[in-house]
Amino acid sequence: MLIEQRNSLKGEFTIPGDKSISHRAILFGSLSKGTTEIEGFLIGEDCLSTIDCFRKMQVGIEILTENKVRVHGNGIYGLKPPSSTLNAGKAGTTVRLLLGVLAGQPFSSVINRDEFSQKKPVGKVVKPLRMMGANIAGKDDGNFCPLIISPSKLKGINYEIPLETSYIKSPLLIAGLYAQGETTVVEKIKSRDHTELMLKYFGADITTDSLKAVNRRVSDLYAQKVRIPGDVSIAAYFITAGLLVPNSDITIKNVGINPTRTGFIDVFKSMGAKLEILNETTYCNEKVADIRVVSSELKPVDIGGELIPRLIDEIPVIAVAAATAPGTTKISGLKGFKIKESNRIKALVAELSKMGVSIHETEDGMVIEGGKPLKGTIIESYNDHAIAMAMSVAGLAAEGETMIRKAQVVDVAFPEFFPLLNRL
């Protein structure tokens, strides 16, 4: 994909539904009695994998026009044994959430991923589920797919979640729907809470108090109308583009602003971003607003501590913004997070360096000496949509032309990303 330097971005637009919430809407709709109507669903490869898995367990799911989906729920205890392997494709979220569901079923099942994703470990989710009594087997003692889940009786546990593995929380709370007693998860820092909010919305017996969530077994969940807000992680790329490209003024409508997801907005504001949150409202327990952003001169900041779990997915595009801010930006506290384990930091350092940025990796993050003009070049995507999208934003602000190799990986997150950029 060829990206050319732009001198202005203007427009008002919406973005696709939040991916995290889309996954969960299918899951809880499938486990509910009645028909769940979903608006704003993200029709993307990952979320379609979740639909496919529940269809294999005999849940009726209709994909309608205009990003609407209708789920004819089977109830918590109404799933049927799948006739074939449940294939999560590339979607790690599908694997994790499904493990919580499958651990409590009276039938056996097998869940797998595509060949590349089979190399990604899942043992950190399997281990606490086994503590609840789950019977999960697989390669390297259940650390890699394919995983075989056999019937078992679950019991509630009290589990303290390590800071860097907050993704364990949702599978445990979902498994808690099937467990005897209470399932309690305690966090060190509040992480994204879409599961808790949606469990409550669908009628679960869940209570939350600051860093603790307690879920209890219920006889059923009940179908709801779900309106999914725009994905704030997708919005981050357009917000950053609006800040970096001169003479820009854009407004993104109906974006989810769940406080556990908006750490990057706090960072941008501290960098001097001209960014407004407008028309705030709430639906389906999620906070929603319009976001207006105007091109801004940014200043460097130090990023770390309790902010990190609230912006971990946005690190690539934050790094791009920091590259334009004169002075030293330090990002720390990333050690143990997937962004380090997956070598995403190394990729960012390599590709931003090609564009003339003085940047180096540290033991737990990176240091960026910003302010030099970005220069267009040939960029590798590393088959990573976050790298491809972040470097595309950099290309909009860089002198000359920037070529993103294997940019089609963006389709996993947002197939309309490049067409929408072109329209602004």
C-alpha positions in Angstrom: 0.0 0.0 0.0 1.4 3.4 -1.0 0.9 6.2 1.5 1.5 9.8 0.4 2.1 12.8 2.6 -1.1 14.8 3.3 -1.5 18.5 4.1 -5.0 18.2 5.6 -7.6 15.7 6.9 -11.2 16.9 7.3 -14.4 15.1 7.9 -17.0 13.6 10.3 -17.4 9.9 10.2 -18.1 6.7 12.2 -15.9 3.7 12.7 -16.7 0.0 13.0 -18.1 -1.5 16.2 -15.7 -2.4 19.0 -14.1 -5.8 18.4 -14.0 -6.8 22.1 -17.6 -6.0 22.6 -18.6 -7.7 19.3 -17.1 -11.0 20.4 -18.9 -10.8 23.8 -22.2 -9.9 22.3 -22.2 -13.1 20.2 -21.0 -15.2 23.2 -23.6 -13.9 25.7 -26.3 -13.8 23.1 -25.6 -17.5 22.4 -25.8 -18.3 26.1 -29.1 -16.4 26.6 -32.7 -17.4 26.4 -34.4 -15.6 23.5 -33.3 -13.6 20.5 -30.5 -11.0 20.9 -30.5 -8.2 18.4 -27.0 -6.6 17.8 -26.4 -3.3 16.1 -22.9 -2.0 15.0 -21.3 -5.5 15.0 -17.8 -5.6 13.6 -18.0 -7.8 10.5 -14.3 -8.8 10.6 -12.4 -12.0 10.4 -11.8 -12.4 14.1 -15.5 -11.8 15.1 -16.7 -14.1 12.3 -14.6 -16.9 13.9 -16.6 -16.5 17.1 -19.8 -16.7 15.1 -18.6 -19.8 13.3 -17.7 -21.6 16.6 -21.1 -21.0 18.1 -22.9 -22.0 14.9 -21.0 -25.3 15.2 -22.6 -25.7 18.7 -26.1 -25.3 17.0 -26.7 -21.6 17.9 -28.7 -19.9 15.2 -26.9 -16.7 14.2 -28.1 -14.5 11.3 -25.7 -11.9 9.8 -28.0 -9.1 8.5 -27.4 -5.9 6.5 -25.9 -2.7 8.0 -23.7 -4.5 10.5 -26.6 -6.1 12.3 -26.6 -9.6 13.7 -29.4 -11.7 15.2 -28.6 -14.4 17.7 -31.2 -17.1 18.6 -29.8 -18.1 22.0 -29.7 -21.6 23.3 -29.4 -20.6 27.0 -26.5 -21.3 29.3 -27.1 -25.1 29.3 -28.4 -25.4 25.7 -25.2 -25.6 23.6 -24.8 -28.8 21.6 -21.7 -30.9 21.0 -19.9 -29.5 18.0 -19.8 -31.8 15.0 -16.2 -30.7 14.1 -13.2 -28.8 15.5 -14.0 -25.3 16.6 -11.6 -23.1 14.6 -10.8 -19.7 16.1 -8.6 -18.7 13.2 -6.3 -15.8 14.2 -8.5 -14.7 17.0 -6.9 -15.1 20.4 -10.0 -13.5 22.0 -12.1 -16.3 20.6 -9.9 -18.9 22.1 -9.8 -17.3 25.5 -13.5 -16.6 25.8 -14.5 -20.0 24.4 -12.3 -21.8 26.9 -14.4 -20.2 29.7 -17.6 -21.5 28.0 -16.3 -25.0 27.0 -14.8 -25.7 30.4 -18.3 -25.9 31.8 -20.0 -28.0 29.1 -21.2 -31.6 29.5 -19.6 -32.6 26.2 -16.1 -32.8 24.8 -14.8 -30.3 22.2 -11.6 -29.4 20.4 -10.6 -25.8 19.7 -7.8 -24.9 17.3 -6.3 -21.9 15.5 -4.7 -21.3 12.1 -1.2 -22.7 11.5 0.6 -19.4 12.4 -1.4 -18.7 15.5 -0.9 -22.3 16.9 2.6 -21.0 17.9 1.0 -18.5 20.3 0.8 -19.9 23.9 -2.5 -20.1 25.8 -1.2 -21.8 29.0 -1.7 -18.7 31.1 -5.5 -19.1 30.5 -5.5 -22.9 30.8 -3.8 -23.0 34.2 -6.4 -21.0 36.3 -9.2 -22.8 34.5 -7.7 -26.1 35.6 -7.7 -24.7 39.2 -11.5 -24.4 38.8 -11.6 -28.1 37.8 -11.5 -27.7 34.0 -10.2 -30.7 32.1 -8.1 -29.2 29.3 -5.4 -31.1 27.4 -3.2 -30.1 24.5 0.3 -29.8 23.1 3.0 -28.9 25.7 0.6 -29.7 28.6 -2.1 -27.4 27.2 0.1 -24.5 26.3 -0.7 -24.6 22.6 -3.7 -25.3 20.4 -5.2 -27.6 19.5 -6.8 -28.0 22.9 -9.2 -30.8 23.9 -11.8 -29.8 26.6 -13.5 -32.7 28.4 -16.5 -32.5 30.7 -15.8 -31.7 34.3 -17.5 -30.1 37.3 -16.2 -26.6 38.0 -15.8 -24.9 41.4 -15.4 -21.2 42.0 -12.0 -19.9 43.0 -10.5 -16.7 44.3 -7.8 -15.6 41.8 -5.4 -12.7 41.9 -4.6 -11.7 38.3 -1.0 -10.7 37.5 -0.7 -7.2 36.0 0.5 -8.4 32.5 -2.1 -11.1 32.1 -5.4 -9.2 32.5 -6.9 -11.3 29.6 -7.3 -14.2 32.1 -10.1 -12.3 33.8 -12.9 -12.8 31.2 -12.5 -16.6 30.8 -12.6 -17.1 34.6 -15.7 -15.0 35.0 -17.4 -16.8 32.1 -16.5 -20.2 33.6 -18.0 -18.9 36.8 -21.4 -19.1 35.2 -21.0 -22.9 35.4 -19.1 -23.2 38.7 -20.3 -24.1 42.2 -19.9 -21.2 44.6 -18.4 -17.8 43.8 -15.7 -17.0 41.3 -13.7 -14.0 42.4 -11.0 -12.2 40.4 -8.9 -9.5 41.9 -6.7 -7.2 39.8 -3.7 -5.0 40.7 -4.8 -2.3 38.2 -8.2 -2.0 36.6 -8.2 -3.6 33.1 -10.9 -3.5 30.4 -14.2 -4.5 31.9 -16.5 -5.3 28.9 -17.2 -8.8 30.2 -18.3 -7.5 33.6 -20.5 -4.9 32.1 -22.1 -7.3 29.6 -22.6 -10.1 32.1 -24.6 -7.6 34.2 -26.5 -6.4 31.1 -27.6 -10.0 30.3 -28.7 -10.7 33.8 -25.8 -12.4 35.5 -25.3 -12.4 39.2 -22.1 -10.4 39.2 -20.9 -7.7 41.6 -17.9 -5.4 41.0 -16.0 -3.3 43.5 -13.0 -1.4 42.3 -10.5 -4.1 41.5 -12.6 -7.1 42.4 -15.3 -8.9 40.5 -17.4 -11.8 41.9 -19.6 -13.9 39.6 -22.0 -16.6 40.7 -23.8 -19.5 38.9 -27.2 -18.6 37.5 -30.0 -20.6 35.9 -29.9 -18.5 32.7 -29.1 -15.3 31.0 -31.7 -13.3 29.0 -31.6 -11.9 25.5 -31.1 -8.2 25.1 -30.8 -5.5 22.4 -27.1 -4.6 22.1 -25.8 -1.5 20.5 -22.0 -1.7 20.0 -20.1 1.6 20.1 -17.3 2.4 17.7 -14.0 0.8 18.5 -11.8 3.2 20.4 -8.7 1.3 19.4 -9.5 1.9 15.8 -10.3 5.5 16.5 -6.8 5.9 18.0 -5.2 5.7 14.5 -7.5 8.4 13.1 -7.1 10.6 16.2 -3.3 10.3 15.8 -3.6 11.1 12.1 -5.7 14.2 12.9 -3.1 15.4 15.4 -0.1 14.9 13.1 -1.3 16.0 9.7 -1.4 19.9 9.5 -4.6 21.8 9.0 -6.7 18.8 10.1 -10.1 18.8 11.9 -12.0 15.5 12.2 -14.8 14.2 14.3 -15.4 10.5 15.0 -19.0 9.8 16.0 -20.3 7.3 18.6 -17.0 6.0 19.9 -16.8 3.8 23.1 -15.0 5.7 25.8 -14.8 3.0 28.5 -12.3 4.4 31.0 -10.3 1.2 30.9 -9.6 1.8 27.2 -8.9 5.5 27.0 -5.4 5.7 28.4 -4.0 6.9 25.1 -6.4 9.9 25.1 -5.1 10.9 28.5 -1.6 10.6 27.2 -2.4 12.7 24.1 -4.0 15.4 26.2 -0.9 15.5 28.4 1.1 16.0 25.2 -0.9 19.0 24.3 -3.4 17.5 21.9 -6.4 19.6 20.9 -9.0 16.8 21.6 -12.6 17.2 22.7 -15.0 14.6 24.1 -18.5 15.6 23.0 -22.1 14.4 23.4 -21.3 11.8 26.1 -24.0 9.1 26.7 -24.3 5.5 27.9 -25.8 2.4 26.3 -25.6 -1.2 27.2 -23.6 -0.1 30.3 -20.8 1.3 28.0 -19.9 5.0 27.9 -20.1 6.5 24.4 -19.2 9.9 22.9 -18.1 11.8 19.8 -14.4 12.7 19.6 -13.2 15.8 17.8 -9.4 16.3 17.1 -7.5 19.2 15.6 -3.9 19.1 14.4 -1.6 19.9 17.3 2.0 20.5 18.2 2.8 17.7 20.6 5.3 17.7 23.5 7.2 14.7 24.9 6.0 12.9 28.0 6.9 9.9 30.2 4.4 7.0 29.9 4.3 4.1 32.4 2.9 2.8 35.6 -0.9 2.3 36.0 -1.5 3.8 32.6 0.0 0.9 30.7 -2.9 -1.6 30.9 -5.3 1.2 29.6 -3.3 1.8 26.5 -1.3 -1.3 25.7 -3.0 -1.9 22.4 -2.2 1.7 21.3 1.5 1.7 22.0 2.4 1.5 18.3 0.5 4.6 17.3 1.5 6.4 20.5 5.1 5.8 19.4 4.4 7.4 16.0 2.9 10.5 17.7 6.0 10.7 20.1 8.3 10.6 17.1 6.9 14.0 16.0 7.2 15.6 19.5 10.4 17.5 19.9 12.3 16.1 22.9 12.5 12.7 24.7 9.5 10.5 25.3 10.0 7.4 27.5 7.6 4.5 27.5 8.2 2.0 30.4 6.5 -0.8 32.2 5.9 -3.0 29.1 7.9 -6.0 30.4 5.8 -9.1 30.6 3.1 -7.8 28.3 2.4 -9.4 25.0 3.6 -6.4 23.1 7.1 -7.3 24.3 6.8 -11.0 23.9 5.5 -10.7 20.3 8.5 -8.5 19.3 6.2 -5.6 18.4 8.6 -3.2 20.1 11.5 -4.4 18.0 9.3 -4.0 14.9 8.4 -0.4 15.8 12.0 0.5 16.6 13.2 -1.0 13.2 10.6 0.7 11.1 10.5 4.1 12.7 14.3 4.2 12.5 14.0 3.7 8.7 11.9 6.9 8.7 14.7 8.9 10.4 13.4 8.6 14.0 16.0 8.3 16.8 14.5 5.5 18.9 15.8 2.5 20.9 14.4 -0.3 22.9 15.0 -0.6 26.6 14.5 -3.5 29.0 10.9 -2.6 29.7 9.9 -0.2 26.9 11.5 2.3 24.5 12.9 5.8 24.3 12.0 8.1 21.5 13.9 11.3 20.6 11.3 13.1 18.6 11.0 16.2 16.4 13.0 15.3 13.3 11.0 15.3 10.0 9.7 11.8 9.1 10.9 10.5 5.8 8.9 8.2 3.6 10.4 4.8 2.9 9.6 1.1 2.5 8.0 -0.3 5.7 7.5 -3.9 6.7 4.1 -4.7 8.4 5.4 -8.0 10.1 2.0 -9.4 9.3 0.7 -7.2 12.2 -2.3 -5.0 11.7 -1.3 -2.6 14.5 2.2 -2.0 13.0 0.7 -1.6 9.5 -1.9 0.9 10.6 0.4 2.9 12.9 3.1 3.2 10.2 0.4 4.2 7.7 -0.4 7.1 10.0 3.3 8.0 10.1 3.3 7.9 6.3 0.6 10.6 6.2 2.9 12.9 8.0 6.2 11.9 6.4 8.0 13.6 3.5 7.5 11.8 0.2 5.9 8.4 -0.2 5.7 5.5 2.2 5.2 1.9 1.0 3.7 -0.5 3.5 4.4 -4.1 2.6 1.7 -6.8 3.2 -0.7 -4.1 4.2 -3.7 -6.4 3.6 -3.2 -7.6 7.2 -5.2 -4.5 8.1 -8.3 -6.3 6.9 -8.3 -8.4 10.1 -9.0 -5.3 12.1 -10.7 -2.9 9.7 -11.1 -3.6 5.9 -12.2 0.0 5.2 -9.2 1.6 6.9 -7.4 2.8 3.8 -10.6 3.8 1.9 -11.6 5.9 4.9 -8.2 7.6 5.1 -8.5 8.5 1.4 -11.9 10.1 1.9 -10.7 12.5 4.6 
